[in-house]
Amino acid sequence: MKVRKLLSALLPRFARDQRGTPSIETVLLIALVALAVAPFLDDLGAVIGQVFQTLSDNLLGNIGQ
């Protein structure tokens, strides 16, 4: 019975408390951006890999001369 009293006292107070709202909104926004960007990360990885491969090939070519 004490738990029920405690919950009935704390729940309305918790519902009115708005302090964490901006943090929750920020996390939600970051999550949505991450979901939007995720499909492009694979392509970006391939492009970056190609850049490093070209750089490596050029360095090895210059060393051999």
Secondary structure as the mmCIF struct_conf table of DSSP 4:
data_model
#
loop_
_struct_conf.conf_type_id
_struct_conf.id
_struct_conf.beg_label_comp_id
_struct_conf.beg_label_asym_id
_struct_conf.beg_label_seq_id
_struct_conf.end_label_comp_id
_struct_conf.end_label_asym_id
_struct_conf.end_label_seq_id
HELX_RH_AL_P HELX_RH_AL_P1 LYS A 2 ARG A 16
TURN_TY1_P TURN_TY1_P1 ARG A 19 GLY A 20
HELX_RH_AL_P HELX_RH_AL_P2 THR A 21 GLY A 64
#
